[in-house]
Amino acid sequence: MAAPAVSVIVAAYNAMPYLTRCISSVVEQSIGLSELEIIVVDDGSTDGTAKELDRLADQYPGVLRVFRQANSGGPSAPRNAGLEHARGRFVFFLDADDHLGPEALERMVAMAEKNGTDVVLGKVVGVGGRGAPTSMFKRDQPRTDVFSSRVYWTLNPMKLFRRELLERHRLRFPTDLSIGEDQLFVGPAYLQAAGISVLASYDCLYWVRREDEGNITLRTGGTEPRLTFLPRVIDMILENVPPGPGRDHLAHRHLTVEVRQLLDHLVLEPRVQQEKALARLAETIAPIWHEGLSEQLSAMARLRLHLVRHHMLDELLDLVRFEREQVRTKVSTPVLVDGGRALARYPFLRDPARAIPDDCYDVTAQLGVRHHVTRADLRGTVLHLAGHGYLHRVGTEDVTTSLVLRERDSKREFRLPVLHTPTPRAGAEEDEGRFTYDRAGFEATVDITTAADGGPLGDGLWDISLAIGAQGITREVRIGGKRADDVSGKAATHVVDTAEGLRAVTLYTTHPHGNFTLDIGERKHAVAPRLTLRPKVGWAAGAATELEITGRCTLAGYPEGALNVTLHDGRGGTAVHRPSPVPGHGTDFVVRVPVTELAAGVWRGELRLGDWSVPLPGLPPKLAPAKWRRRALPWYAKPATEGGEGFALQVARTDLVRALTRRVKG
């Protein structure tokens, strides 16, 4: 019997009624039953789980296998038991409370096989109020690793693992831990994997919060179980990852997530236990925390760790209560701006009795930037911008905001002044209106002929940013991602008249962030495709000697009179005709060429806009000739026989002798 692609391992304990949905989501996978095996290990359930498993096993013989064991007290033993029975090329661990998206396994297996990766993370969606990890699911990552991504911030085992990886390294869940066992399984798997994939474009796993809060993976028990598993996880890092950025990247997670969770439990314990737990925590994290790493941490994390290192228990308890109040009110902490730095007014800021360094409060790099664009349009050579921008929690005194143009490839940049305008309502809908930003507005004009220190901007992609400054602090932000509904983000290509001649300028927004960029010189937006001619050319209705040419120009603007149809006879003769708009058809135009005004010869031509041109379409070979009299002599215009595929119009005086001869012979 051929091995299946995936073994889905489900550890079940008192899992009703969630178990039914869980198993149904697996058997209905688009990968097909022939590529699946489901292994359920009943960890001594006392509800209806065993009976439901019997029913499901009868319904899906050969697909669903059930194993039973005495209750082990956690998910490790049943997962390990399931792994011993697995035959699939890949293994997916699924909690009995959760369920899969219909195409989850097919997509994850395909990603692993296409990219040769050993672990695949599928996007997780929280259900019923259960929080799900998000930072690693911003985009698909076909192949990454634990050091250059955010995958380490999700250490639950609900992922796709190549079974050969697990067996080669004999990776199993430790059975002597009540929590944290998943970190000691997933962490080593990440480190040993040949590659890791992230599938963020499809909802793979639905993570359900049970109404009875009975999820196996949600059971907790104070600081003791955390102080039991955390040293082992840190040892795993120290043994497998040398000192440097890689180790710091992994340590970052534990110094923030695990330390904060432990402190949340610390406040609930007796004083004696608090003191012992704090001492153990300080000793545990000492090998992975150094000052260089502190620069990567948030100010709150730095403050927590400083208090832990110095065994400042009372201050830690106050800080935990402060953080809880922050979460409850959802109001941001005010800052003290001093010497170009923003210091959060967390507890004990500049308290001489505690002497905690300002670095533990420095949120300058973490300040949020708020901006909104209310105008962005190009008129001639001048770009007009308006909106507002401010630094969150920093009042708009001593505003120094300016506009920044930076060419993407060369990094050449120019800073332009803006007009600072009043914004009496800015910030009113955030933080319960606690912070005011009454002078956050800006208005700017960018003339491409003078923006480069008085000279013209060169060709290139000029990204537009706002350097928002107030009270000696400046942060730069790309603008456009947040804009008024009536401010278009659609690319608008203009041809403008400058001293150097006609130039192409496009104002557009980037994908996916929607920020404004000026494309000067057709780096991404060519002019020629916006000039099109319809293939049908013929005589105008009611005007038998006027050649009618129709087309469309989708440029947002061009100088008056610059667009025309130009004919030339190859001997120095030219004829220029401007288009007229077609009423009610927006970008459509029509050009009428009175052939009676053309000299004798073969005329060719194109639609021109400065140096841009589009060849005129060929004339229909059977187009009837136009006839007229000039100075009492007959003339005609018809498709030139030697014209080839392009436009060629022969204009000539009728040869009366030849015409009379043809008539006599006829």
FIZAKE-822490 format. One line per field, with one value per residue (C-alpha): residue number from 0; x, y, z; residue in one letter. Coordinates in Angstrom, 1 decimal, m for minus. Example, Ala and Ser with C-alpha at 12.3 -4.5 7.8 and 13.67 -1.06 7.14 Angstrom:
<nodes>
k [0|1];
u [12.3|13.7];
v [m4.5|m1.1];
w [7.8|7.1];
r [A|S];
</nodes>
This chain:
<nodes>
k [0|1|2|3|4|5|6|7|8|9|10|11|12|13|14|15|16|17|18|19|20|21|22|23|24|25|26|27|28|29|30|31|32|33|34|35|36|37|38|39|40|41|42|43|44|45|46|47|48|49|50|51|52|53|54|55|56|57|58|59|60|61|62|63|64|65|66|67|68|69|70|71|72|73|74|75|76|77|78|79|80|81|82|83|84|85|86|87|88|89|90|91|92|93|94|95|96|97|98|99|100|101|102|103|104|105|106|107|108|109|110|111|112|113|114|115|116|117|118|119|120|121|122|123|124|125|126|127|128|129|130|131|132|133|134|135|136|137|138|139|140|141|142|143|144|145|146|147|148|149|150|151|152|153|154|155|156|157|158|159|160|161|162|163|164|165|166|167|168|169|170|171|172|173|174|175|176|177|178|179|180|181|182|183|184|185|186|187|188|189|190|191|192|193|194|195|196|197|198|199|200|201|202|203|204|205|206|207|208|209|210|211|212|213|214|215|216|217|218|219|220|221|222|223|224|225|226|227|228|229|230|231|232|233|234|235|236|237|238|239|240|241|242|243|244|245|246|247|248|249|250|251|252|253|254|255|256|257|258|259|260|261|262|263|264|265|266|267|268|269|270|271|272|273|274|275|276|277|278|279|280|281|282|283|284|285|286|287|288|289|290|291|292|293|294|295|296|297|298|299|300|301|302|303|304|305|306|307|308|309|310|311|312|313|314|315|316|317|318|319|320|321|322|323|324|325|326|327|328|329|330|331|332|333|334|335|336|337|338|339|340|341|342|343|344|345|346|347|348|349|350|351|352|353|354|355|356|357|358|359|360|361|362|363|364|365|366|367|368|369|370|371|372|373|374|375|376|377|378|379|380|381|382|383|384|385|386|387|388|389|390|391|392|393|394|395|396|397|398|399|400|401|402|403|404|405|406|407|408|409|410|411|412|413|414|415|416|417|418|419|420|421|422|423|424|425|426|427|428|429|430|431|432|433|434|435|436|437|438|439|440|441|442|443|444|445|446|447|448|449|450|451|452|453|454|455|456|457|458|459|460|461|462|463|464|465|466|467|468|469|470|471|472|473|474|475|476|477|478|479|480|481|482|483|484|485|486|487|488|489|490|491|492|493|494|495|496|497|498|499|500|501|502|503|504|505|506|507|508|509|510|511|512|513|514|515|516|517|518|519|520|521|522|523|524|525|526|527|528|529|530|531|532|533|534|535|536|537|538|539|540|541|542|543|544|545|546|547|548|549|550|551|552|553|554|555|556|557|558|559|560|561|562|563|564|565|566|567|568|569|570|571|572|573|574|575|576|577|578|579|580|581|582|583|584|585|586|587|588|589|590|591|592|593|594|595|596|597|598|599|600|601|602|603|604|605|606|607|608|609|610|611|612|613|614|615|616|617|618|619|620|621|622|623|624|625|626|627|628|629|630|631|632|633|634|635|636|637|638|639|640|641|642|643|644|645|646|647|648|649|650|651|652|653|654|655|656|657|658|659|660|661|662|663|664|665];
u [0.0|1.5|2.3|0.0|1.2|0.1|m0.4|m2.7|m2.2|m4.9|m4.5|m8.0|m9.1|m12.8|m13.0|m16.8|m18.5|m15.5|m14.0|m16.6|m15.9|m12.2|m12.2|m14.7|m12.4|m9.6|m11.6|m13.0|m9.5|m9.0|m5.8|m8.1|m8.5|m5.9|m3.3|m4.4|m4.3|m5.8|m4.4|m6.4|m5.0|m7.7|m5.9|m8.3|m11.4|m14.4|m17.0|m18.4|m15.1|m14.5|m18.0|m17.7|m14.3|m15.8|m18.5|m16.0|m13.7|m16.5|m17.4|m13.9|m12.2|m8.7|m8.4|m9.0|m7.1|m7.9|m5.5|m6.4|m4.3|m4.7|m4.8|m1.3|m2.2|m1.1|m0.7|2.9|2.3|m0.7|1.2|4.3|2.2|0.6|4.0|5.1|2.3|2.6|3.4|3.0|5.8|4.5|3.0|0.4|m0.5|m4.1|m5.8|m9.2|m10.8|m9.6|m10.3|m8.7|m9.5|m10.7|m7.5|m5.0|m3.1|m3.0|m1.5|0.9|2.3|2.6|4.6|6.9|7.6|8.0|10.5|12.2|11.3|10.9|8.3|5.3|3.4|m0.2|m2.1|m3.9|m7.3|m8.7|m12.3|m14.5|m12.1|m9.0|m6.0|m3.9|m0.3|m0.1|3.4|4.7|1.8|2.2|3.0|3.8|7.4|8.2|11.5|12.9|14.6|14.2|16.7|15.4|11.7|9.2|8.4|10.0|7.2|4.8|6.0|2.8|3.1|0.0|2.2|3.3|6.5|8.5|8.5|12.0|13.2|11.5|12.8|16.3|16.7|14.3|12.3|9.6|7.5|8.9|6.4|7.6|6.3|2.8|3.4|6.1|6.5|5.7|8.6|11.1|9.7|9.1|12.3|14.7|12.6|13.0|16.8|17.3|15.0|16.5|14.1|10.8|7.8|5.0|1.6|m0.1|m2.4|m4.9|m6.7|m5.3|m6.0|m9.0|m7.9|m11.0|m11.4|m13.6|m16.5|m15.3|m11.7|m10.7|m8.2|m5.3|m2.8|m4.4|m3.8|m1.6|m0.4|1.5|5.2|6.5|5.8|7.2|10.3|10.7|10.5|12.1|15.6|15.4|14.4|17.2|19.7|18.4|19.3|22.7|23.6|22.5|23.0|26.4|26.5|25.5|22.5|20.9|20.9|19.7|16.8|15.5|16.3|14.1|11.0|11.6|12.7|9.4|6.7|7.7|8.9|5.7|3.5|5.5|5.1|1.4|1.3|3.8|1.4|m1.0|1.4|2.4|5.2|7.7|7.0|7.3|10.8|12.0|10.4|12.0|15.4|15.1|13.9|16.8|19.2|17.5|17.5|21.0|22.8|20.8|20.4|23.1|23.1|23.4|20.2|18.5|18.6|16.2|13.7|10.8|11.2|8.7|10.6|13.9|12.2|10.9|14.2|16.0|13.7|14.1|17.9|18.0|15.4|13.1|10.0|7.7|8.5|7.8|4.4|3.5|4.6|2.4|m0.6|0.3|0.4|m3.0|m4.5|m3.0|m4.7|m8.0|m8.2|m6.4|m5.0|m1.3|1.3|2.2|5.9|8.4|10.3|13.8|16.9|15.4|14.3|10.8|10.7|7.5|6.1|6.1|6.4|9.6|10.7|13.6|12.8|16.0|15.3|15.3|17.9|16.6|18.4|16.5|17.2|14.6|12.0|13.2|10.4|11.8|12.3|8.9|6.8|3.9|3.6|0.2|m0.4|m3.3|m3.2|m6.1|m4.7|m2.4|m2.6|m0.3|m1.0|1.4|4.9|3.7|2.6|0.2|0.1|m1.8|m2.8|m1.5|1.2|2.3|4.2|1.9|2.0|4.3|2.6|3.0|5.2|8.4|7.2|9.9|8.1|9.4|8.8|11.4|11.9|14.3|15.2|14.8|18.0|20.5|19.2|19.7|17.3|15.9|14.1|11.5|9.7|6.0|3.4|2.4|m1.4|m3.8|m5.5|m7.7|m9.3|m6.2|m5.9|m9.4|m10.5|m7.5|m6.5|m9.8|m8.6|m5.9|m3.3|m3.7|m1.9|m3.2|m0.5|0.0|m1.2|1.0|0.7|3.4|4.1|6.7|7.7|9.7|11.6|13.1|12.8|16.4|17.9|16.6|17.1|15.0|14.5|16.3|14.7|13.9|11.4|11.1|9.5|7.6|8.0|7.2|9.9|7.6|9.3|8.3|10.1|13.4|12.3|12.0|10.6|10.3|7.3|6.2|2.8|m0.2|m1.2|m3.7|m5.6|m9.0|m11.5|m11.4|m7.6|m7.0|m4.2|m4.5|m1.5|m1.9|0.6|1.2|3.4|4.6|6.4|9.8|12.8|14.4|11.4|8.4|8.8|6.7|5.7|3.4|2.0|1.2|0.9|3.0|1.7|0.8|1.4|m0.2|2.5|3.0|5.9|6.7|7.9|9.8|11.1|8.9|10.7|7.5|4.8|5.4|3.6|3.3|0.8|m1.5|m1.7|m3.7|m5.2|m8.1|m7.3|m10.2|m9.3|m11.6|m13.4|m15.5|m19.3|m20.6|m17.1|m15.8|m12.4|m11.6|m9.7|m10.9|m8.5|m9.8|m8.0|m7.7|m5.4|m5.5|m2.8|m4.0|m2.7|m0.4|0.3|m2.3|m1.6|1.2|m0.8|m1.2|m1.3|1.7|1.9|5.1|5.7|9.4|10.4|10.2|6.5|4.5|1.0|0.0|m3.6|m4.8|m7.3|m10.8|m12.4|m15.4|m18.3|m19.4|m16.5|m13.9|m10.5|m11.5|m10.5|m10.9|m8.6|m9.8|m7.3|m8.6|m6.7|m7.5|m4.8|m2.1|0.5|1.1|3.1|2.9|2.1|3.0|2.4|2.1|0.3|2.9|3.3|6.8|9.3|6.6|4.9|2.5|2.4|m0.9|m2.7|m2.7|m5.4|m7.9|m6.6|m10.1|m10.8|m12.5|m10.5|m11.4|m11.8|m11.9|m10.9|m8.0|m7.8|m10.3|m8.2|m9.2|m7.3|m7.5|m6.3|m6.2|m4.1|m0.7|0.0|3.6|2.7|3.3|1.6|1.8|m0.1|0.5|m1.7|m1.1|m2.2|m2.0|m3.5|m5.5|m3.7|m6.5|m4.9|m4.6|m8.0|m9.5|m7.7|m9.1|m12.5|m12.3|m11.0|m13.7];
v [0.0|3.3|5.8|8.8|12.4|13.5|12.0|14.2|13.6|14.6|14.4|14.3|14.7|15.4|17.0|17.0|18.5|20.1|16.7|16.1|19.3|18.7|15.3|16.4|19.2|16.7|14.0|16.8|18.1|18.8|16.7|13.6|10.6|8.6|11.1|11.1|9.2|10.5|9.2|10.1|9.4|9.5|10.6|9.0|11.0|10.8|12.5|11.3|11.5|7.7|6.9|9.6|8.2|4.7|6.2|8.1|5.1|3.0|5.8|6.3|2.8|2.8|6.5|7.1|5.1|5.4|4.7|4.9|5.4|6.4|10.1|11.6|15.1|16.9|16.8|15.5|11.8|11.5|13.4|11.3|8.1|9.4|10.1|6.5|5.3|7.9|6.7|10.0|11.9|14.9|15.2|17.8|18.1|19.3|19.9|18.3|21.7|23.2|22.6|23.1|25.2|23.0|23.3|23.7|20.4|20.4|23.9|23.3|20.1|21.7|24.6|22.2|20.0|22.9|24.7|21.7|22.9|20.8|23.0|24.9|27.4|27.9|31.1|30.8|32.4|32.8|31.7|32.6|35.3|33.2|35.2|34.0|34.9|37.4|38.9|36.0|35.9|39.3|37.6|34.3|33.2|30.2|29.6|31.3|30.3|30.9|33.8|35.9|35.8|36.0|32.3|31.8|33.9|31.0|27.9|25.9|22.5|23.0|23.0|20.7|18.9|16.6|13.3|12.5|15.6|14.5|11.0|11.9|14.0|11.9|15.0|14.3|16.3|16.2|14.5|16.0|19.5|20.8|23.8|24.8|21.3|22.6|25.0|22.2|20.4|23.2|25.2|22.3|21.5|25.1|25.0|21.7|22.3|22.6|25.4|26.9|28.0|30.4|30.2|33.5|33.8|31.1|30.5|27.1|26.6|27.8|28.1|27.7|28.9|26.4|27.7|25.7|27.0|23.4|23.5|21.2|23.9|26.6|25.0|27.0|27.0|30.0|30.7|27.3|25.5|28.5|28.5|24.8|25.0|28.4|27.4|24.3|26.4|28.9|26.0|24.7|28.1|28.3|24.8|25.2|28.9|30.7|34.2|36.9|38.3|34.8|34.0|37.5|37.1|34.0|35.4|38.5|36.4|34.8|38.1|39.7|37.0|34.5|37.1|39.1|36.0|34.9|38.3|38.2|35.1|36.4|39.1|36.4|34.5|34.9|37.2|34.5|32.7|36.0|36.6|33.1|33.2|36.6|35.4|32.3|34.4|36.8|33.8|32.1|35.0|36.3|34.2|35.6|39.2|41.8|45.5|45.1|43.1|45.8|48.1|45.8|45.6|48.0|50.4|48.5|45.3|47.0|48.4|45.0|43.3|46.0|45.5|41.7|41.9|44.2|42.1|45.1|43.1|45.9|48.0|45.0|44.5|48.1|47.9|44.9|46.7|49.7|47.6|46.0|49.4|50.5|47.5|48.2|51.9|51.6|55.0|55.5|56.6|60.3|61.1|63.6|65.2|66.2|66.8|65.2|62.1|60.9|59.2|57.3|58.3|54.7|54.3|55.6|57.8|59.9|58.8|59.5|56.8|54.1|55.6|53.7|54.8|56.9|54.2|52.1|54.7|55.9|55.4|57.7|55.0|53.5|56.7|56.1|58.4|59.5|61.0|61.6|63.1|65.3|66.5|65.0|66.2|67.2|70.4|71.1|70.8|71.4|68.7|69.9|68.0|68.7|66.8|66.4|64.5|64.2|62.1|60.2|61.7|64.5|67.9|70.1|72.8|73.9|72.1|71.4|69.1|69.1|67.1|64.6|63.5|60.5|58.8|55.1|53.8|56.6|57.6|61.2|63.3|66.8|68.3|70.9|73.3|73.0|75.4|74.4|74.7|74.4|71.1|71.7|68.2|66.0|63.2|63.7|60.2|58.5|58.0|59.5|62.9|63.1|64.4|67.4|68.2|71.6|72.5|69.2|70.3|70.7|72.1|71.6|72.4|70.5|72.1|69.4|72.1|73.6|71.0|69.9|72.8|75.2|72.9|70.2|66.7|64.1|61.0|58.3|57.1|59.8|58.4|61.0|61.1|63.5|64.2|65.0|67.0|68.6|69.5|68.4|64.9|63.9|60.8|60.1|58.4|57.5|59.2|58.1|54.9|56.9|59.4|60.9|59.0|61.7|61.5|59.0|56.5|55.6|56.3|59.6|60.1|63.7|65.1|68.5|71.3|72.3|74.2|70.8|69.9|67.7|65.3|62.4|62.6|60.1|60.4|56.9|54.8|51.8|48.3|47.1|50.0|52.8|55.4|58.2|58.2|60.5|58.6|61.0|59.8|56.7|54.3|52.4|54.3|54.7|57.4|55.5|52.9|55.7|56.8|54.4|54.6|52.6|50.4|51.7|54.7|56.0|58.9|61.0|60.8|63.7|64.8|62.6|64.3|64.3|61.3|60.4|59.0|58.1|57.1|57.5|59.4|58.3|60.7|62.8|65.9|67.3|70.8|72.3|71.7|69.2|66.1|66.0|63.8|64.6|63.6|63.8|63.2|62.3|65.4|67.9|68.5|68.1|68.6|68.8|68.3|68.5|66.1|67.1|65.4|63.1|64.6|62.3|59.8|61.2|60.2|59.6|61.9|62.3|63.9|64.9|65.4|67.4|65.6|68.5|70.5|67.9|68.3|65.5|62.6|59.6|60.7|58.7|59.7|59.1|60.4|62.6|64.0|65.6|62.8|60.1|58.7|56.0|55.0|55.6|52.4|51.2|52.3|49.7|48.4|48.7|52.2|54.2|57.1|60.6|63.0|66.7|69.5|71.8|74.8|73.1|69.9|66.6|65.2|62.1|60.5|56.7|54.0|53.9|50.6|50.6|51.6|48.2|47.5|51.0|54.2|55.4|57.8|58.7|62.2|63.0|64.9|62.7|61.8|62.8|61.0|57.7|58.1|58.7|55.7|53.5|54.8|54.1|50.6|50.0];
w [0.0|m1.1|1.6|1.8|1.3|4.7|8.1|10.1|13.8|16.2|20.0|21.5|25.1|25.9|22.4|21.8|20.0|18.2|17.2|14.5|12.6|13.0|11.4|8.7|7.7|7.1|5.1|2.9|2.0|m1.7|m1.7|m1.7|0.6|m1.3|m0.1|3.5|6.7|9.9|13.2|16.3|19.8|22.4|25.6|28.0|27.2|29.6|27.4|24.1|22.3|22.2|20.9|18.1|17.1|16.7|14.5|12.4|12.1|10.7|8.3|7.0|7.1|5.8|6.3|10.0|12.6|16.3|19.2|22.8|26.0|29.6|30.2|30.1|31.3|28.1|24.4|24.2|24.7|22.3|19.6|20.1|19.9|16.6|15.2|15.8|13.6|10.9|7.3|5.3|3.6|5.7|9.1|10.2|13.9|14.4|17.7|18.0|18.7|15.4|11.7|8.4|5.3|2.4|0.3|3.2|2.9|m0.9|m1.0|1.9|0.4|m3.0|m1.5|0.4|m2.7|m5.1|m2.8|m1.2|2.3|5.5|7.4|6.1|8.1|6.9|7.8|11.1|11.7|15.3|16.0|18.9|20.2|20.2|19.2|16.2|15.3|12.4|12.1|10.1|7.7|6.0|2.6|1.1|1.6|m0.6|1.1|4.2|7.5|11.2|11.3|8.4|9.1|11.9|11.9|15.4|16.8|16.3|18.0|18.1|16.2|14.0|10.9|8.1|8.8|6.5|8.4|7.3|9.1|12.3|12.2|11.2|14.3|16.4|17.3|19.8|22.3|25.9|28.1|31.4|30.7|31.2|28.9|26.5|25.1|21.6|21.8|22.4|19.3|16.8|17.8|16.9|13.8|12.6|13.3|11.5|8.5|5.1|4.5|5.8|3.7|4.8|3.1|4.0|1.0|2.1|5.5|6.4|10.0|12.1|15.7|17.9|21.5|23.3|25.3|28.3|27.8|27.7|24.8|25.6|24.4|26.6|30.0|32.2|35.8|37.2|37.1|38.0|34.7|32.8|34.8|34.1|30.3|29.7|30.8|28.5|25.5|26.2|26.5|23.1|21.6|23.3|22.2|18.6|17.6|18.0|19.5|17.1|15.2|14.8|18.5|19.3|16.8|18.7|22.1|21.3|21.2|24.7|26.3|25.2|24.9|27.6|30.2|29.9|30.2|33.3|35.0|34.3|36.5|39.0|40.3|41.4|43.6|47.3|48.1|49.0|45.7|43.8|45.2|44.3|40.9|40.1|41.1|38.9|36.0|36.2|36.3|33.4|30.9|31.8|29.1|26.3|27.3|26.5|25.9|22.1|22.0|24.1|21.2|19.3|22.1|22.8|25.6|27.7|27.2|28.2|31.3|32.3|31.8|33.8|36.7|36.4|36.3|39.4|41.3|41.7|42.6|43.8|40.7|38.5|40.1|39.6|36.0|35.3|36.8|34.7|31.5|32.3|32.7|29.4|27.7|29.4|28.5|25.1|25.6|24.7|27.3|27.1|26.3|27.6|24.8|25.8|23.7|20.6|22.4|23.4|26.7|27.6|31.0|32.3|36.0|37.7|34.8|36.2|39.7|41.6|44.1|41.4|39.0|36.0|32.8|30.3|27.7|29.3|28.4|25.0|22.5|19.8|17.3|18.2|17.7|15.4|12.4|11.3|7.9|5.5|2.0|0.9|m2.4|m4.9|m8.5|m11.3|m13.3|m16.0|m14.5|m10.9|m8.4|m5.7|m2.4|0.8|3.9|7.5|9.2|12.9|15.3|17.6|21.1|20.2|20.1|17.0|18.5|16.6|13.5|10.9|8.5|4.9|1.7|0.5|m3.1|m3.4|m6.6|m6.1|m7.8|m7.3|m3.9|m4.8|m2.8|m2.5|0.5|m0.2|2.2|2.9|4.2|7.7|8.2|11.1|11.9|14.9|14.8|14.2|16.6|18.1|17.3|18.9|22.6|23.7|22.3|25.0|22.5|20.2|17.0|16.0|13.4|11.6|8.1|5.1|1.6|m1.0|m4.6|m6.5|m9.9|m11.7|m13.6|m10.4|m7.6|m8.0|m6.1|m8.7|m11.6|m13.3|m11.8|m13.8|m15.2|m12.6|m10.1|m7.4|m4.3|m2.2|1.5|4.4|6.9|9.9|12.5|15.8|19.0|17.6|16.6|12.9|11.3|7.6|6.1|2.6|1.9|m0.1|1.6|3.6|1.5|1.1|m1.0|m3.7|m4.1|m6.8|m6.7|m10.4|m12.5|m14.4|m17.2|m18.4|m21.2|m20.1|m21.8|m20.3|m21.4|m22.3|m24.4|m23.8|m20.9|m19.6|m16.0|m14.2|m10.7|m9.5|m6.3|m5.5|m5.0|m2.4|m0.1|m2.2|m1.8|m4.3|m6.7|m9.6|m12.7|m14.8|m18.2|m18.7|m16.3|m15.7|m17.6|m21.3|m23.3|m26.7|m25.4|m24.4|m28.0|m30.1|m33.6|m34.8|m37.9|m40.0|m42.1|m44.7|m46.2|m43.8|m44.1|m46.1|m47.0|m49.8|m50.0|m46.3|m44.9|m41.4|m38.8|m35.3|m32.2|m28.5|m26.2|m22.5|m21.3|m18.3|m20.0|m22.8|m24.1|m26.3|m30.0|m29.3|m30.5|m34.3|m37.4|m39.5|m43.2|m45.3|m49.0|m48.8|m50.8|m47.9|m48.0|m44.8|m43.6|m40.0|m38.7|m35.1|m33.6|m32.4|m29.4|m30.1|m28.1|m25.3|m25.7|m23.3|m24.6|m28.2|m31.0|m34.8|m37.3|m40.7|m43.5|m46.6|m49.3|m51.7|m49.9|m50.5|m53.3|m55.7|m54.3|m52.1|m48.5|m45.4|m41.8|m38.1|m35.0|m33.2|m29.8|m29.6|m30.1|m29.6|m32.7|m33.8|m37.4|m39.2|m40.1|m43.7|m46.1|m47.2|m50.7|m52.2|m50.8|m53.6|m54.8|m53.9|m56.9|m57.2|m59.5|m58.9|m61.3|m63.6|m63.8|m62.3|m59.4|m57.3|m54.0|m53.5|m51.7|m53.2|m54.9|m53.7|m50.1|m48.5|m45.2|m43.8|m44.6|m48.1|m50.0|m53.6|m54.6|m58.3|m61.2|m63.5|m66.8|m69.3|m72.2|m70.3|m68.8|m72.3|m73.7|m70.9|m71.6|m75.3|m74.7|m72.2];
r [M|A|A|P|A|V|S|V|I|V|A|A|Y|N|A|M|P|Y|L|T|R|C|I|S|S|V|V|E|Q|S|I|G|L|S|E|L|E|I|I|V|V|D|D|G|S|T|D|G|T|A|K|E|L|D|R|L|A|D|Q|Y|P|G|V|L|R|V|F|R|Q|A|N|S|G|G|P|S|A|P|R|N|A|G|L|E|H|A|R|G|R|F|V|F|F|L|D|A|D|D|H|L|G|P|E|A|L|E|R|M|V|A|M|A|E|K|N|G|T|D|V|V|L|G|K|V|V|G|V|G|G|R|G|A|P|T|S|M|F|K|R|D|Q|P|R|T|D|V|F|S|S|R|V|Y|W|T|L|N|P|M|K|L|F|R|R|E|L|L|E|R|H|R|L|R|F|P|T|D|L|S|I|G|E|D|Q|L|F|V|G|P|A|Y|L|Q|A|A|G|I|S|V|L|A|S|Y|D|C|L|Y|W|V|R|R|E|D|E|G|N|I|T|L|R|T|G|G|T|E|P|R|L|T|F|L|P|R|V|I|D|M|I|L|E|N|V|P|P|G|P|G|R|D|H|L|A|H|R|H|L|T|V|E|V|R|Q|L|L|D|H|L|V|L|E|P|R|V|Q|Q|E|K|A|L|A|R|L|A|E|T|I|A|P|I|W|H|E|G|L|S|E|Q|L|S|A|M|A|R|L|R|L|H|L|V|R|H|H|M|L|D|E|L|L|D|L|V|R|F|E|R|E|Q|V|R|T|K|V|S|T|P|V|L|V|D|G|G|R|A|L|A|R|Y|P|F|L|R|D|P|A|R|A|I|P|D|D|C|Y|D|V|T|A|Q|L|G|V|R|H|H|V|T|R|A|D|L|R|G|T|V|L|H|L|A|G|H|G|Y|L|H|R|V|G|T|E|D|V|T|T|S|L|V|L|R|E|R|D|S|K|R|E|F|R|L|P|V|L|H|T|P|T|P|R|A|G|A|E|E|D|E|G|R|F|T|Y|D|R|A|G|F|E|A|T|V|D|I|T|T|A|A|D|G|G|P|L|G|D|G|L|W|D|I|S|L|A|I|G|A|Q|G|I|T|R|E|V|R|I|G|G|K|R|A|D|D|V|S|G|K|A|A|T|H|V|V|D|T|A|E|G|L|R|A|V|T|L|Y|T|T|H|P|H|G|N|F|T|L|D|I|G|E|R|K|H|A|V|A|P|R|L|T|L|R|P|K|V|G|W|A|A|G|A|A|T|E|L|E|I|T|G|R|C|T|L|A|G|Y|P|E|G|A|L|N|V|T|L|H|D|G|R|G|G|T|A|V|H|R|P|S|P|V|P|G|H|G|T|D|F|V|V|R|V|P|V|T|E|L|A|A|G|V|W|R|G|E|L|R|L|G|D|W|S|V|P|L|P|G|L|P|P|K|L|A|P|A|K|W|R|R|R|A|L|P|W|Y|A|K|P|A|T|E|G|G|E|G|F|A|L|Q|V|A|R|T|D|L|V|R|A|L|T|R|R|V|K|G];
</nodes>
